[in-house]
Amino acid sequence: MKPHRSAAALCIALLLAAVNLSPPLARAWAHGASLPALRLLSAATMRLPFSLLEWGLAAFCMLSFVAAGRRWARRGPLAALSLLGRRLAALLLGALVSFFALWLPLYRIAELPACVASREQLLASCAALIDALNDAALDFSILPEDLPAKAAAFPAWMRAFGVTGFFSFPTGETLISPELADSATPFVAVHEAMHARGYAGEGAANIAAWEACLSRGGLYADSARLWALRYTMEAVQACDPSAGIRMLDRMSPTTRAAWRAVGGGRSSRPVSRGAQAVFSALGVGDAAGDYEILAVYLASAFPV
């Protein structure tokens, strides 16, 4: 790397390190740089009828292999591999710079409501969710036209990583899997859109999505209640299995089928040790997988 490029890279690294290590700097950077940039990116890229992240990566890979093939023909395989290595390194470096500049500062300023819930509060919340869903039509045959997300172009990668939605902070896009159950889609779309508004942690995004979906009403509220029931039932079954059976019997057949469609009855897959190690190394810790906080948040509102 040329000296002036090395100096520039070092300055950027020091700046981003200072931003993410100093709470006052992180707060100022998040509100002055990260959030405006994410909003601008999202406003521009969400208007595109395709996934810029996926098609951009596909184009990058295709052009890189074409360039490597030409280099192979002129200089041999080692030169081609060297070219691919440099391009891959540039891609990873760009992703890291984007992460530290746009995304990590938002974790630094994240604040979750301090809430705790007893067994009785969890049971009351669970019962209230079931009763509301039993009274709803739960007809998701026609989804809302204003979903704040785009369908992924290549859902195989989502399937491989076990995710149903993804917020691409380098491009500002909210993506959802086209293989997602219809009953799950509205809440997941809003959840990913909450990331674009600055809710970096998964629990914080879940709470913000809950509030937004209840405000929207209709299928958004129904989908939010189904997801909330999934997390709340997990909490109930963990602390009182017999109560979990009673809650299951309380569901109407329609509610039970819709609950199962969003993953109800299957334990949330825990974050793997490898992934948790990566999250910890990047400085995001438990916030990258604390979806279930929504259950405690809702239950804490019930009288003790």
N, C-alpha and C positions, 0 to 999 in steps of 0.2 A: 504494500500500500504506500502511495506517495506521502511525503512528510505532511503536506497541507491537509490531506485527507485524514491522516492519523490524528493530527491536532484537532480537526473538526469533530471526529468521532469521539475523542477523549473529552472535549468540551460538552458535547451532547450527553455523554454518559455521566459526567459529573453533575450536570444540571438536573438530569432526571433522577439521579441518586439523591441529590439534595431535596428535590421536590417530594420524593416518596419517603424520606427519612424525617422530614420536619413537618409536624402537623399543621402549623400556620401556613407554610409554603404549599402543602398539599391542598389545603382548603382554598387558598387563593388561586392555585393553578386549576383545581377542579372547576371552580365557578367561572374563572376567567378564560380558560383554554379548553379543558376537556369537554365540558357540557356544550358550549357553543359549537365546537368542532363536530361533536356527535350529532347535534341537532341539524347542523348544516349538511353533513354527510347523509343523514337519514332522509332529510327533505329532498335531496337530489336523487339518491339511488333508489328510494322506494317508488319513485315514479317510473323507473325502468320496468319493462314487462318481463324481465329475466333476472336471474340471480347473477349480479356482477361478481360476487365472490367466487362462485363455482365456475362460471364460464371464463372468468379472468384467469383463474388457476389452470383451467384446461388449456387456454390459449398459451399461457406462460410455459406449460410443460411441452406442448406441441412445438412451439417455436424453439425451445431449448434443445429438444431432440433433433429438430431439423438442423439447427446450427451445429450441434455435436456431430451429426452425420457428415456435414460438409467438412468440419475440422478433421474428422477421422480420415476422410478421403485425401486430404491434403497433407496432414502431418502425422496420422497414425492414431491408434486407440488411446495412448496415454494423454495426448493433447485433447482428445474428445472428452475423456473422463475428467481432466482438469477443468475444462470449460463447464461441464455439468456441475462439478463440485463448487466452482465459484458462483454459479447462478443459484444453486441451492443455498449456499451460505448467504448470498445477498437477500434471498427470499426470507430466510429465517431471521436475519438481522432486521429486516424491515418489519417483520411481525413483532419482534421483541421491542423495537423502538416504539411501534404503535401501541403495544401493551403498556409499556411504562409511561408513555406520554398521554394516552387517552383513557385507559381503563383502570390501572392500578390506583391512581389518585382518588378515584371514586370510592374504592374500598376504604381508603384512609379516612374519608369523611362520613362513611356509612354509620347510621344510627338506627338501631332497632328499638321498638317500644319495650320497656321493661315489663314483662308480664310472666305470671306463673299461673298454673291451673291445677286444681285438685281433681281427684277422681270424680267427685260429684259434678264438678263443673264440666269436665269432659263428657260425662254421660248426658248432662242436660243439653250441651251443645250438639252432641251427636243426635239426640232425639229430635231437637228442633230442626236440624238439617234434613233428617229423614222425613219428618212431617211436611216440611215445605216442598220437598221433592215428590212426595206421594200426591200432593195436591196439584202438581204441575203436569202439563201434557207431555213434556220431554220428547217432543217431536223435532228431531234434528235433521229431517229429510231435506230441508231447504236451509242452508246456512246463511248467516248475514252477509250482505254484499260489501260491507265496510270492514271486513277483517283487516287489522293492521299488520299483516304479514304476507309473505310470498311463499308459495310452495317450493320446496327444494327441487332443483333440476335433477340431481342425482341422489335419491334418498338412500342408496346403499350405504353411504358413509355414515348417515345417521343411524341406520340399523346396526352397523358394525360397532358404533360407540354407545349404543343404547340410549340415544337422545331422541326426543320428539320435536324439539324446537331449538333454535340457535340464534343468538345475536352476534352478528359479525361486526365487531367494533372497528376493524380497519375500513370497512365499507359502509357502516351504518345501517345494514340491512337486518330485518327480522325475518327469519326463515322457519317454516314449519314443515314437518314431514307430510307428504301427500298420503302416506299410509296410516296417518293418525285417525282414530275413531272420530266420527262426526261429533259425538257428544263431548269429546275432549278438546276439539279444535278451537272454539271461541276463547276459552280461558288460556290455553297455551299461546295463542296469537297475542293476546293482551299482555300476558306475562313477559313475552319476549319484547314487546313494545315498551314495557316499563324499563327494561334495561337501557333502551335508547334515551329515556328520560333521566337517566342517572342512577337508577337503583341497581347497583352492581351485584350485591349479594342475592342469592336465590331466595332466601327467606323474605328479604325486604321486597323483592320483585313480586313474590307471591302475595304479600299483604297489599301492596299497591295495586296489583291486578285484581284482587278481591274487591277492593273499594271501587275501582273503575268499572268492573263488570256489574256490580250491584247498582251503580249509577246508571249504566246503560240499560239494565233490565232485560227482559225477554230471555232469549237463548243464552246470552252472555251470563246472566245471573244464574240460570239453570246449570250451565257448564261449570261456573265457579263453585256452586254448591256441591256438585258432584266431586270435584277435586278436593274441596274442603272435607267432604265426607270420607274420601279415601284416606286422607292424612289423619282425620279424627278417629276413624275406625281402627287404624293401625295403633294409635295411642291407647284406645280403649281395650283392644285385644291384648296389648302388651301388659296393661296393669290389671285387667279383670277379664279373663277369657270367657267366663260364663256370661258376663254382661255383653260381651261382643256377640255371643249367640243370640241373646235377647234382642239386640239391636238389629241383627240380621233378619230375625223373624218379624221385626217391626216394619221392614221395607216391603213395599208392594212389589209384585213381580216386575213391573216396568222399571221401578227405581233400582231394584237389585240388578237387572240386566244393564242399565245405564251405568251404574256404579262399577260393575265388573268391566265394562267397556273402557273406563278410564284407568284401569289397573287395580280396582278394588278387589280385595281377597288375595292379592299377591303382595308380599312385602316389598317395599321400595328397595331397589338394589343398592346396597351400601357402596360408598365410594371406595374403590380399591386402594390398597396400601400404596401402590405405585403412584396413582393419581393424587392421593392425599399428600404424598411426599413432594410431588411437583407443585401442588397448590401451596404447601407450606413454604417451599423454596421461593416461590414467586410472591409470597407475602399475603395470600388471600385466605389461607387457613380454612376454618369451618364454613365461612360464608359462601364457599363455592358449592356447598351441598346441604344447606340447612332448610330445605323446602318445608319440612314438617313444622316449622315455627308457626305456620298459619293456623294449625290446630290449636296450639296453646293460646295464640292471640285471640281467636274467636271464643274459646272456652273461658278465658279470663274475664270476659264481659258479663258472664252469668253470676248471679248472686251466690255467695259462698254458702 
